[in-house]
Amino acid sequence: MSQPGRIYLKIILNYTILTGMRLRLPPLPRSALKTLTYSLMHFTVAISVAFALTGSWQAALAIGLIEPLVQTLAYTLHENAWAKAGAQAITLG
């Protein structure tokens, strides 16, 4: 981080600590928040399952961190594809 960036961050943090006022960040779009919460849930499940199968926290963390990253990207692409499909009727068969 650049020196001006560090100074700016320090000023903001000091202001927040001294005044007790929280900084308001712009809200995330619903789709971004949905993707974020899905990825957090997926990390938890993947690490738990990997640990249950391997009995090793090292292996569980390695598997549990890589797989959800790839899956979250795939989920985002999948959601975008469905959003582009929009209200078009999809028929199977």
DAFEN-V664779 format. One record per run of one state. SS is the DSSP state (H for helix, E for strand, - for the rest). FROM is the first residue (numbers start at 0). TO is the last residue. Records with the same first field share a line. If there is no record, write none. Layout:
SS=FROM-TO / FROM-TO
//
This chain:
-=0-1 / 19-28 / 54-55 / 85-92
H=2-18 / 29-53 / 56-84
//
